[in-house]
Amino acid sequence: MSASPVSAAELAELARYLFETSASIDIPVDKPSRVEPQGLSMADFRNAPIQASLDVAVRFLTDAASAVRSFEVASVDPADSYAFALQMVPEARKYDLANVGTYQGAALLAESLLGENASKVRQAIGSNLLDETPPDPQDEFFLVAKALSDLRTGKTRTARMGLSEIGNIRVRSEVEDLSLFQEAAHSLTAKTSVTNSIFPRPGAKRALLYTSLAAVVEPEPAERALQLALAETETLPVEQQVCLFPALASVALRTSKGEALEFFDRAVDAENQAALKAKSPEIETADAPLRCSESGLVEYVDTRGGRQGIVLEVPGVSAYSGSAFLRDAKSADLKRLEKIADRLKDESLLTEALLRIAERMVNEREIQ
């Protein structure tokens, strides 16, 4: 069976056909995700001959659950994913009990991304179907989804209280590490000392915390924080550097535009290396637990039920790409910016960067 790109909206369309759900929400199919879950063929489900047939229903619930619990699907369309997951909970109870917890976990994931807008979706559906039946307390996927949901909404203490329920030592340790990171990020202030004890383990999390600290402290300690962040970043894979160097560059704008441009230059180097690595079949790319996105670094936790992700957010840092840095670099030297950006080997990234620079040129001419 061939896999096709799927979005929560498309899944909802098929669910309405298969189950004739009384609870429904108007979800336009306008933004399909590029995720391609294994074993899910949209054409096969569209051609299903019998509505609510048991074998078709179970097959749909199993394959759709593996799609909607994906962080990528949820982050593209959190409202659609939330509505779909909530409405599939009662269908899973009727046809496939094994997937009830998976849909509950998927709903928690999407709910945390929606924030206060989640209540509007629940109101449109008519009820919070998660409240009707508690999840299996031993469901590892659900427990991790609940912990990550708490972390996304700032409930660090609540997340840590539930760690003891996670039986897998590796998974529990990864979630605990994320909770420590969140605590450290939330505790950063202008009075925080720039020390090596900012986070217990080296790596991307420590680099992000130093970068964030440089954004909130006075210029002199900010420079030390930037150098410590740089030292951490230089040890990391290029797939993570493509997020971290633009973040460093953007934060450095407040203390030294020259240094910011040097970081931007390093960001371009990282982008070029990452592009070369992606095009070289002889170079193996590990299925890393940390990946770069427009929102920042995403850390993934692998559970028995599937992979879940959370963006590593820190205060004072919002630029995680070269394009985002160029948006912030309103007073940096234009000629040098263009010279650095022109070294990008990826055509789409180069075009985007040059468009940002051209926009600034136009704006400056209009002001003059």
C-alpha atoms as a printed R data frame, in Angstrom:
    type eleno elety resid chain resno       x      y      z
1   ATOM     1    CA   MET     A     1   0.000  0.000  0.000
2   ATOM     2    CA   SER     A     2   1.446  3.360 -0.951
3   ATOM     3    CA   ALA     A     3   1.418  6.234  1.507
4   ATOM     4    CA   SER     A     4   0.016  9.661  0.652
5   ATOM     5    CA   PRO     A     5   0.521 12.997  2.403
6   ATOM     6    CA   VAL     A     6  -2.125 13.373  5.099
7   ATOM     7    CA   SER     A     7  -3.583 16.152  7.215
8   ATOM     8    CA   ALA     A     8  -5.963 16.045 10.164
9   ATOM     9    CA   ALA     A     9  -8.594 17.719  7.971
10  ATOM    10    CA   GLU     A    10  -8.445 14.884  5.441
11  ATOM    11    CA   LEU     A    11  -8.655 12.324  8.217
12  ATOM    12    CA   ALA     A    12 -11.743 14.073  9.571
13  ATOM    13    CA   GLU     A    13 -13.327 13.967  6.115
14  ATOM    14    CA   LEU     A    14 -12.792 10.217  5.938
15  ATOM    15    CA   ALA     A    15 -13.977  9.699  9.504
16  ATOM    16    CA   ARG     A    16 -17.253 11.432  8.734
17  ATOM    17    CA   TYR     A    17 -17.724  9.031  5.828
18  ATOM    18    CA   LEU     A    18 -16.840  5.912  7.815
19  ATOM    19    CA   PHE     A    19 -18.511  6.616 11.131
20  ATOM    20    CA   GLU     A    20 -21.227  9.212 10.427
21  ATOM    21    CA   THR     A    21 -20.179 10.938 13.659
22  ATOM    22    CA   SER     A    22 -22.890 13.017 15.300
23  ATOM    23    CA   ALA     A    23 -20.214 15.349 16.658
24  ATOM    24    CA   SER     A    24 -18.724 17.329 13.798
25  ATOM    25    CA   ILE     A    25 -16.749 20.489 13.162
26  ATOM    26    CA   ASP     A    26 -16.237 22.382  9.930
27  ATOM    27    CA   ILE     A    27 -12.595 21.678  8.964
28  ATOM    28    CA   PRO     A    28 -11.487 23.008  5.561
29  ATOM    29    CA   VAL     A    29  -8.952 20.840  3.723
30  ATOM    30    CA   ASP     A    30  -6.563 23.672  2.932
31  ATOM    31    CA   LYS     A    31  -3.195 22.850  4.436
32  ATOM    32    CA   PRO     A    32  -2.128 19.193  4.010
33  ATOM    33    CA   SER     A    33   0.914 18.171  5.993
34  ATOM    34    CA   ARG     A    34   3.895 16.603  4.252
35  ATOM    35    CA   VAL     A    35   4.001 13.776  6.768
36  ATOM    36    CA   GLU     A    36   3.685 10.328  5.182
37  ATOM    37    CA   PRO     A    37   2.772  7.763  7.851
38  ATOM    38    CA   GLN     A    38   3.547  4.159  7.055
39  ATOM    39    CA   GLY     A    39   0.659  2.102  5.718
40  ATOM    40    CA   LEU     A    40  -1.896  4.902  5.268
41  ATOM    41    CA   SER     A    41  -3.410  5.148  1.785
42  ATOM    42    CA   MET     A    42  -6.093  7.801  1.500
43  ATOM    43    CA   ALA     A    43  -7.421  6.279 -1.751
44  ATOM    44    CA   ASP     A    44  -8.062  2.924 -0.054
45  ATOM    45    CA   PHE     A    45 -10.196  4.556  2.618
46  ATOM    46    CA   ARG     A    46 -12.087  6.749  0.139
47  ATOM    47    CA   ASN     A    47 -13.016  3.608 -1.803
48  ATOM    48    CA   ALA     A    48 -14.193  1.703  1.291
49  ATOM    49    CA   PRO     A    49 -17.492  0.045  0.237
50  ATOM    50    CA   ILE     A    50 -19.317 -0.102  3.586
51  ATOM    51    CA   GLN     A    51 -19.730  2.669  6.138
52  ATOM    52    CA   ALA     A    52 -18.815  1.705  9.699
53  ATOM    53    CA   SER     A    53 -17.791 -1.801  8.625
54  ATOM    54    CA   LEU     A    54 -15.791 -3.315 11.494
55  ATOM    55    CA   ASP     A    55 -12.659 -4.286  9.565
56  ATOM    56    CA   VAL     A    56 -12.465 -0.958  7.721
57  ATOM    57    CA   ALA     A    57 -13.127  0.958 10.942
58  ATOM    58    CA   VAL     A    58 -10.413 -0.833 12.896
59  ATOM    59    CA   ARG     A    59  -7.934 -0.402 10.067
60  ATOM    60    CA   PHE     A    60  -8.737  3.307  9.786
61  ATOM    61    CA   LEU     A    61  -8.482  3.874 13.538
62  ATOM    62    CA   THR     A    62  -5.104  2.150 13.752
63  ATOM    63    CA   ASP     A    63  -3.513  3.924 10.786
64  ATOM    64    CA   ALA     A    64  -5.082  7.308 11.476
65  ATOM    65    CA   ALA     A    65  -3.962  7.134 15.113
66  ATOM    66    CA   SER     A    66  -0.346  6.688 14.003
67  ATOM    67    CA   ALA     A    67  -0.704  9.823 11.865
68  ATOM    68    CA   VAL     A    68  -2.536 12.193 14.194
69  ATOM    69    CA   ARG     A    69  -0.310 11.466 17.202
70  ATOM    70    CA   SER     A    70   2.612 12.816 15.139
71  ATOM    71    CA   PHE     A    71   4.049 16.104 16.384
72  ATOM    72    CA   GLU     A    72   4.460 17.230 12.760
73  ATOM    73    CA   VAL     A    73   0.764 16.788 11.945
74  ATOM    74    CA   ALA     A    74  -0.351 18.440 15.195
75  ATOM    75    CA   SER     A    75   1.957 21.436 14.811
76  ATOM    76    CA   VAL     A    76   0.786 22.102 11.232
77  ATOM    77    CA   ASP     A    77  -2.939 22.065 12.111
78  ATOM    78    CA   PRO     A    78  -3.413 21.898 15.894
79  ATOM    79    CA   ALA     A    79  -7.126 22.830 15.760
80  ATOM    80    CA   ASP     A    80  -7.893 20.178 13.144
81  ATOM    81    CA   SER     A    81  -5.811 17.581 14.981
82  ATOM    82    CA   TYR     A    82  -7.492 18.379 18.305
83  ATOM    83    CA   ALA     A    83 -11.005 18.184 16.871
84  ATOM    84    CA   PHE     A    84 -10.253 14.975 15.013
85  ATOM    85    CA   ALA     A    85  -8.581 13.227 17.977
86  ATOM    86    CA   LEU     A    86 -11.402 14.171 20.354
87  ATOM    87    CA   GLN     A    87 -14.055 12.871 17.965
88  ATOM    88    CA   MET     A    88 -12.188  9.627 17.390
89  ATOM    89    CA   VAL     A    89 -12.031  8.750 21.113
90  ATOM    90    CA   PRO     A    90 -15.631  7.434 21.220
91  ATOM    91    CA   GLU     A    91 -15.219  5.675 17.854
92  ATOM    92    CA   ALA     A    92 -12.085  3.928 19.159
93  ATOM    93    CA   ARG     A    93 -14.035  2.818 22.226
94  ATOM    94    CA   LYS     A    94 -16.593  1.146 19.934
95  ATOM    95    CA   TYR     A    95 -14.269 -0.424 17.377
96  ATOM    96    CA   ASP     A    96 -10.682 -0.574 18.643
97  ATOM    97    CA   LEU     A    97 -10.048 -0.159 22.377
98  ATOM    98    CA   ALA     A    98  -6.288 -0.442 21.870
99  ATOM    99    CA   ASN     A    99  -6.263  3.008 20.257
100 ATOM   100    CA   VAL     A   100  -8.312  4.924 22.843
101 ATOM   101    CA   GLY     A   101  -5.198  6.011 24.739
102 ATOM   102    CA   THR     A   102  -3.426  6.940 21.514
103 ATOM   103    CA   TYR     A   103  -6.198  9.359 20.522
104 ATOM   104    CA   GLN     A   104  -6.344 10.751 24.046
105 ATOM   105    CA   GLY     A   105  -2.601 11.365 23.902
106 ATOM   106    CA   ALA     A   106  -2.921 12.974 20.458
107 ATOM   107    CA   ALA     A   107  -5.634 15.284 21.806
108 ATOM   108    CA   LEU     A   108  -3.393 16.334 24.700
109 ATOM   109    CA   LEU     A   109  -0.560 17.084 22.292
110 ATOM   110    CA   ALA     A   110  -2.757 19.264 20.072
111 ATOM   111    CA   GLU     A   111  -4.474 20.895 23.074
112 ATOM   112    CA   SER     A   112  -1.166 22.156 24.449
113 ATOM   113    CA   LEU     A   113  -0.295 23.674 21.055
114 ATOM   114    CA   LEU     A   114  -3.693 25.410 20.862
115 ATOM   115    CA   GLY     A   115  -3.549 26.931 24.325
116 ATOM   116    CA   GLU     A   116  -6.684 28.861 25.291
117 ATOM   117    CA   ASN     A   117  -8.164 28.332 21.798
118 ATOM   118    CA   ALA     A   118  -8.717 24.656 22.680
119 ATOM   119    CA   SER     A   119 -11.920 25.612 24.518
120 ATOM   120    CA   LYS     A   120 -13.391 26.981 21.267
121 ATOM   121    CA   VAL     A   121 -12.831 23.639 19.563
122 ATOM   122    CA   ARG     A   122 -14.390 21.753 22.484
123 ATOM   123    CA   GLN     A   123 -17.380 24.101 22.368
124 ATOM   124    CA   ALA     A   124 -17.825 23.477 18.635
125 ATOM   125    CA   ILE     A   125 -17.717 19.716 19.196
126 ATOM   126    CA   GLY     A   126 -20.126 19.896 22.118
127 ATOM   127    CA   SER     A   127 -18.161 18.252 24.914
128 ATOM   128    CA   ASN     A   128 -14.734 17.306 26.170
129 ATOM   129    CA   LEU     A   129 -14.717 13.625 25.263
130 ATOM   130    CA   LEU     A   130 -11.481 13.084 27.184
131 ATOM   131    CA   ASP     A   131 -13.385 13.413 30.458
132 ATOM   132    CA   GLU     A   132 -15.700 10.478 29.780
133 ATOM   133    CA   THR     A   133 -13.199  7.669 30.294
134 ATOM   134    CA   PRO     A   134  -9.827  8.010 32.039
135 ATOM   135    CA   PRO     A   135  -6.826  6.687 30.097
136 ATOM   136    CA   ASP     A   136  -4.973  3.535 31.025
137 ATOM   137    CA   PRO     A   137  -2.459  4.705 33.669
138 ATOM   138    CA   GLN     A   138   0.097  2.316 32.201
139 ATOM   139    CA   ASP     A   139  -0.176  3.768 28.692
140 ATOM   140    CA   GLU     A   140   3.345  5.072 28.121
141 ATOM   141    CA   PHE     A   141   2.391  7.170 25.100
142 ATOM   142    CA   PHE     A   142  -0.378  8.915 27.047
143 ATOM   143    CA   LEU     A   143   1.808  9.497 30.107
144 ATOM   144    CA   VAL     A   144   4.512 11.134 27.997
145 ATOM   145    CA   ALA     A   145   1.919 13.171 26.073
146 ATOM   146    CA   LYS     A   146   0.506 14.398 29.395
147 ATOM   147    CA   ALA     A   147   3.977 15.297 30.713
148 ATOM   148    CA   LEU     A   148   4.937 17.174 27.535
149 ATOM   149    CA   SER     A   149   1.583 18.934 27.544
150 ATOM   150    CA   ASP     A   150   2.259 20.115 31.110
151 ATOM   151    CA   LEU     A   151   5.733 21.305 30.117
152 ATOM   152    CA   ARG     A   152   4.418 23.265 27.129
153 ATOM   153    CA   THR     A   153   1.946 25.085 29.345
154 ATOM   154    CA   GLY     A   154   4.500 25.856 32.059
155 ATOM   155    CA   LYS     A   155   3.297 23.238 34.554
156 ATOM   156    CA   THR     A   156   6.783 21.910 35.230
157 ATOM   157    CA   ARG     A   157   6.074 20.685 38.740
158 ATOM   158    CA   THR     A   158   2.969 18.781 37.596
159 ATOM   159    CA   ALA     A   159   4.975 17.153 34.801
160 ATOM   160    CA   ARG     A   160   7.658 15.984 37.219
161 ATOM   161    CA   MET     A   161   5.105 14.600 39.655
162 ATOM   162    CA   GLY     A   162   3.876 12.209 36.966
163 ATOM   163    CA   LEU     A   163   7.337 10.903 36.034
164 ATOM   164    CA   SER     A   164   7.203  8.020 38.495
165 ATOM   165    CA   GLU     A   165   4.334  6.480 36.481
166 ATOM   166    CA   ILE     A   166   6.569  6.068 33.410
167 ATOM   167    CA   GLY     A   167   8.112  2.610 33.677
168 ATOM   168    CA   ASN     A   168  10.697  2.915 30.885
169 ATOM   169    CA   ILE     A   169  13.860  4.320 32.516
170 ATOM   170    CA   ARG     A   170  15.177  5.865 29.286
171 ATOM   171    CA   VAL     A   171  11.885  7.627 28.516
172 ATOM   172    CA   ARG     A   172  11.505  8.800 32.111
173 ATOM   173    CA   SER     A   173  15.054 10.192 32.076
174 ATOM   174    CA   GLU     A   174  14.462 12.073 28.809
175 ATOM   175    CA   VAL     A   175  11.264 13.679 30.092
176 ATOM   176    CA   GLU     A   176  12.955 14.569 33.380
177 ATOM   177    CA   ASP     A   177  15.787 16.215 31.436
178 ATOM   178    CA   LEU     A   178  13.218 18.270 29.539
179 ATOM   179    CA   SER     A   179  11.586 19.343 32.795
180 ATOM   180    CA   LEU     A   180  14.962 20.462 34.179
181 ATOM   181    CA   PHE     A   181  15.528 22.457 30.999
182 ATOM   182    CA   GLN     A   182  12.121 24.137 31.337
183 ATOM   183    CA   GLU     A   183  12.817 25.015 34.969
184 ATOM   184    CA   ALA     A   184  16.172 26.523 34.016
185 ATOM   185    CA   ALA     A   185  14.632 28.497 31.127
186 ATOM   186    CA   HIS     A   186  11.827 29.906 33.297
187 ATOM   187    CA   SER     A   187  14.266 30.943 36.029
188 ATOM   188    CA   LEU     A   188  16.490 33.127 33.795
189 ATOM   189    CA   THR     A   189  16.464 36.813 34.778
190 ATOM   190    CA   ALA     A   190  18.669 39.870 34.326
191 ATOM   191    CA   LYS     A   191  20.316 38.951 37.650
192 ATOM   192    CA   THR     A   192  21.183 35.345 36.719
193 ATOM   193    CA   SER     A   193  24.920 34.658 36.972
194 ATOM   194    CA   VAL     A   194  26.736 33.508 33.847
195 ATOM   195    CA   THR     A   195  28.258 30.248 35.095
196 ATOM   196    CA   ASN     A   196  28.951 26.747 33.822
197 ATOM   197    CA   SER     A   197  26.281 25.378 36.162
198 ATOM   198    CA   ILE     A   198  23.399 26.853 34.156
199 ATOM   199    CA   PHE     A   199  22.482 23.323 33.029
200 ATOM   200    CA   PRO     A   200  24.022 20.026 34.208
201 ATOM   201    CA   ARG     A   201  24.684 18.482 30.784
202 ATOM   202    CA   PRO     A   202  26.495 19.902 27.748
203 ATOM   203    CA   GLY     A   203  24.746 20.170 24.396
204 ATOM   204    CA   ALA     A   204  21.978 22.043 22.620
205 ATOM   205    CA   LYS     A   205  19.930 22.736 25.755
206 ATOM   206    CA   ARG     A   206  22.864 24.402 27.478
207 ATOM   207    CA   ALA     A   207  23.646 26.369 24.301
208 ATOM   208    CA   LEU     A   208  20.052 27.615 24.159
209 ATOM   209    CA   LEU     A   209  20.076 28.639 27.819
210 ATOM   210    CA   TYR     A   210  23.304 30.612 27.392
211 ATOM   211    CA   THR     A   211  21.868 32.281 24.289
212 ATOM   212    CA   SER     A   212  18.715 33.174 26.199
213 ATOM   213    CA   LEU     A   213  20.750 34.504 29.112
214 ATOM   214    CA   ALA     A   214  22.672 36.769 26.716
215 ATOM   215    CA   ALA     A   215  19.331 38.242 25.694
216 ATOM   216    CA   VAL     A   216  18.282 39.266 29.207
217 ATOM   217    CA   VAL     A   217  21.450 40.288 31.129
218 ATOM   218    CA   GLU     A   218  23.571 43.438 30.858
219 ATOM   219    CA   PRO     A   219  25.946 43.792 27.846
220 ATOM   220    CA   GLU     A   220  29.142 42.752 29.650
221 ATOM   221    CA   PRO     A   221  27.891 39.413 31.067
222 ATOM   222    CA   ALA     A   222  25.910 38.973 27.828
223 ATOM   223    CA   GLU     A   223  29.154 38.795 25.885
224 ATOM   224    CA   ARG     A   224  30.443 36.016 28.168
225 ATOM   225    CA   ALA     A   225  27.136 34.156 27.799
226 ATOM   226    CA   LEU     A   226  27.399 34.391 24.001
227 ATOM   227    CA   GLN     A   227  30.916 32.952 24.059
228 ATOM   228    CA   LEU     A   228  29.794 30.065 26.257
229 ATOM   229    CA   ALA     A   229  26.854 29.451 23.915
230 ATOM   230    CA   LEU     A   230  29.228 29.502 20.958
231 ATOM   231    CA   ALA     A   231  31.546 26.962 22.611
232 ATOM   232    CA   GLU     A   232  28.567 24.604 23.107
233 ATOM   233    CA   THR     A   233  27.192 25.160 19.599
234 ATOM   234    CA   GLU     A   234  30.505 24.391 17.902
235 ATOM   235    CA   THR     A   235  30.436 20.840 19.313
236 ATOM   236    CA   LEU     A   236  26.971 20.027 17.905
237 ATOM   237    CA   PRO     A   237  25.868 18.456 14.599
238 ATOM   238    CA   VAL     A   238  25.212 20.901 11.742
239 ATOM   239    CA   GLU     A   239  21.518 19.912 11.804
240 ATOM   240    CA   GLN     A   240  21.315 21.659 15.194
241 ATOM   241    CA   GLN     A   241  23.736 24.465 14.346
242 ATOM   242    CA   VAL     A   242  21.414 25.700 11.578
243 ATOM   243    CA   CYS     A   243  18.995 26.708 14.359
244 ATOM   244    CA   LEU     A   244  21.495 27.821 16.985
245 ATOM   245    CA   PHE     A   245  23.801 30.099 14.963
246 ATOM   246    CA   PRO     A   246  20.921 32.326 13.748
247 ATOM   247    CA   ALA     A   247  19.687 32.490 17.364
248 ATOM   248    CA   LEU     A   248  23.152 33.586 18.488
249 ATOM   249    CA   ALA     A   249  23.332 36.137 15.672
250 ATOM   250    CA   SER     A   250  19.957 37.651 16.525
251 ATOM   251    CA   VAL     A   251  20.741 37.979 20.233
252 ATOM   252    CA   ALA     A   252  24.215 39.408 19.483
253 ATOM   253    CA   LEU     A   253  22.610 42.342 17.630
254 ATOM   254    CA   ARG     A   254  21.956 44.044 20.969
255 ATOM   255    CA   THR     A   255  25.657 44.079 21.949
256 ATOM   256    CA   SER     A   256  27.728 43.903 18.736
257 ATOM   257    CA   LYS     A   257  26.482 44.018 15.144
258 ATOM   258    CA   GLY     A   258  29.898 42.880 13.936
259 ATOM   259    CA   GLU     A   259  29.721 39.777 16.111
260 ATOM   260    CA   ALA     A   260  26.159 39.180 14.965
261 ATOM   261    CA   LEU     A   261  27.334 39.108 11.358
262 ATOM   262    CA   GLU     A   262  30.077 36.635 12.271
263 ATOM   263    CA   PHE     A   263  27.450 34.334 13.780
264 ATOM   264    CA   PHE     A   264  25.309 34.762 10.651
265 ATOM   265    CA   ASP     A   265  28.338 33.749  8.582
266 ATOM   266    CA   ARG     A   266  28.643 30.593 10.698
267 ATOM   267    CA   ALA     A   267  24.914 29.955 10.187
268 ATOM   268    CA   VAL     A   268  25.414 30.012  6.415
269 ATOM   269    CA   ASP     A   269  28.317 27.565  6.742
270 ATOM   270    CA   ALA     A   270  26.100 25.235  8.773
271 ATOM   271    CA   GLU     A   271  23.266 25.481  6.230
272 ATOM   272    CA   ASN     A   272  25.656 24.616  3.391
273 ATOM   273    CA   GLN     A   273  27.087 21.641  5.274
274 ATOM   274    CA   ALA     A   274  23.611 20.391  6.159
275 ATOM   275    CA   ALA     A   275  22.494 20.708  2.522
276 ATOM   276    CA   LEU     A   276  25.560 18.795  1.319
277 ATOM   277    CA   LYS     A   277  24.988 16.096  3.925
278 ATOM   278    CA   ALA     A   278  21.347 15.715  2.875
279 ATOM   279    CA   LYS     A   279  22.319 15.280 -0.789
280 ATOM   280    CA   SER     A   280  25.077 12.738 -0.154
281 ATOM   281    CA   PRO     A   281  23.707  9.170  0.046
282 ATOM   282    CA   GLU     A   282  27.030  7.898  1.311
283 ATOM   283    CA   ILE     A   283  26.746 10.097  4.408
284 ATOM   284    CA   GLU     A   284  24.432  8.513  6.962
285 ATOM   285    CA   THR     A   285  22.089 10.906  8.767
286 ATOM   286    CA   ALA     A   286  21.132  9.643 12.215
287 ATOM   287    CA   ASP     A   287  17.515  9.744 13.319
288 ATOM   288    CA   ALA     A   288  18.414 12.431 15.838
289 ATOM   289    CA   PRO     A   289  16.238 13.218 18.856
290 ATOM   290    CA   LEU     A   290  16.815 16.953 18.171
291 ATOM   291    CA   ARG     A   291  15.804 18.571 14.901
292 ATOM   292    CA   CYS     A   292  15.613 22.127 13.654
293 ATOM   293    CA   SER     A   293  12.338 23.865 12.773
294 ATOM   294    CA   GLU     A   294  11.194 27.457 12.167
295 ATOM   295    CA   SER     A   295   9.958 27.519 15.768
296 ATOM   296    CA   GLY     A   296  13.304 26.337 17.125
297 ATOM   297    CA   LEU     A   297  14.880 23.046 18.102
298 ATOM   298    CA   VAL     A   298  12.387 20.217 18.544
299 ATOM   299    CA   GLU     A   299  13.316 17.374 20.884
300 ATOM   300    CA   TYR     A   300  11.673 14.018 20.277
301 ATOM   301    CA   VAL     A   301  10.902 11.303 22.809
302 ATOM   302    CA   ASP     A   302  10.409  7.787 21.445
303 ATOM   303    CA   THR     A   303   7.813  5.712 23.299
304 ATOM   304    CA   ARG     A   304   6.243  2.334 22.637
305 ATOM   305    CA   GLY     A   305   3.261  4.126 21.096
306 ATOM   306    CA   GLY     A   306   5.278  6.401 18.828
307 ATOM   307    CA   ARG     A   307   7.445  9.502 18.704
308 ATOM   308    CA   GLN     A   308   6.427 12.767 20.388
309 ATOM   309    CA   GLY     A   309   8.048 16.175 20.170
310 ATOM   310    CA   ILE     A   310   8.364 19.443 22.062
311 ATOM   311    CA   VAL     A   311   9.912 22.740 20.987
312 ATOM   312    CA   LEU     A   312  12.764 23.849 23.270
313 ATOM   313    CA   GLU     A   313  11.587 27.387 23.975
314 ATOM   314    CA   VAL     A   314  13.654 29.971 25.855
315 ATOM   315    CA   PRO     A   315  12.894 33.622 26.639
316 ATOM   316    CA   GLY     A   316  14.398 36.356 24.475
317 ATOM   317    CA   VAL     A   317  15.148 34.120 21.471
318 ATOM   318    CA   SER     A   318  12.854 34.105 18.433
319 ATOM   319    CA   ALA     A   319  15.110 33.766 15.365
320 ATOM   320    CA   TYR     A   320  16.025 30.188 14.473
321 ATOM   321    CA   SER     A   321  16.791 30.591 10.767
322 ATOM   322    CA   GLY     A   322  18.879 32.857  8.565
323 ATOM   323    CA   SER     A   323  15.711 34.462  7.221
324 ATOM   324    CA   ALA     A   324  14.450 35.192 10.739
325 ATOM   325    CA   PHE     A   325  17.818 36.766 11.635
326 ATOM   326    CA   LEU     A   326  17.629 39.003  8.540
327 ATOM   327    CA   ARG     A   327  14.206 40.116  9.726
328 ATOM   328    CA   ASP     A   328  15.788 41.272 13.002
329 ATOM   329    CA   ALA     A   329  18.997 42.718 11.499
330 ATOM   330    CA   LYS     A   330  17.404 46.046 10.552
331 ATOM   331    CA   SER     A   331  20.520 48.128 11.205
332 ATOM   332    CA   ALA     A   332  23.310 45.679 10.273
333 ATOM   333    CA   ASP     A   333  25.546 46.459  7.305
334 ATOM   334    CA   LEU     A   334  23.525 45.664  4.174
335 ATOM   335    CA   LYS     A   335  26.462 44.994  1.865
336 ATOM   336    CA   ARG     A   336  28.023 42.561  4.299
337 ATOM   337    CA   LEU     A   337  24.683 40.869  4.890
338 ATOM   338    CA   GLU     A   338  24.222 40.384  1.157
339 ATOM   339    CA   LYS     A   339  27.772 39.090  0.728
340 ATOM   340    CA   ILE     A   340  27.280 36.491  3.460
341 ATOM   341    CA   ALA     A   341  23.815 35.454  2.273
342 ATOM   342    CA   ASP     A   342  25.072 35.080 -1.294
343 ATOM   343    CA   ARG     A   343  27.172 32.084 -0.157
344 ATOM   344    CA   LEU     A   344  24.036 29.995  0.499
345 ATOM   345    CA   LYS     A   345  24.050 26.975 -1.803
346 ATOM   346    CA   ASP     A   346  20.397 26.038 -1.302
347 ATOM   347    CA   GLU     A   347  18.446 28.026 -3.917
348 ATOM   348    CA   SER     A   348  15.271 28.382 -1.857
349 ATOM   349    CA   LEU     A   349  17.189 29.627  1.193
350 ATOM   350    CA   LEU     A   350  19.236 32.001 -0.986
351 ATOM   351    CA   THR     A   351  16.098 33.397 -2.638
352 ATOM   352    CA   GLU     A   352  14.384 33.905  0.721
353 ATOM   353    CA   ALA     A   353  17.454 35.654  2.176
354 ATOM   354    CA   LEU     A   354  17.893 37.963 -0.819
355 ATOM   355    CA   LEU     A   355  14.199 38.851 -0.716
356 ATOM   356    CA   ARG     A   356  14.573 39.877  2.929
357 ATOM   357    CA   ILE     A   357  17.552 42.071  2.034
358 ATOM   358    CA   ALA     A   358  15.718 43.569 -0.961
359 ATOM   359    CA   GLU     A   359  12.721 44.414  1.255
360 ATOM   360    CA   ARG     A   360  14.982 46.315  3.605
361 ATOM   361    CA   MET     A   361  16.599 48.190  0.698
362 ATOM   362    CA   VAL     A   362  13.173 49.249 -0.577
363 ATOM   363    CA   ASN     A   363  12.050 50.347  2.891
364 ATOM   364    CA   GLU     A   364  15.179 52.428  3.443
365 ATOM   365    CA   ARG     A   365  14.782 54.145  0.055
366 ATOM   366    CA   GLU     A   366  11.157 55.007  0.862
367 ATOM   367    CA   ILE     A   367  12.221 56.548  4.176
368 ATOM   368    CA   GLN     A   368  14.858 58.653  2.423
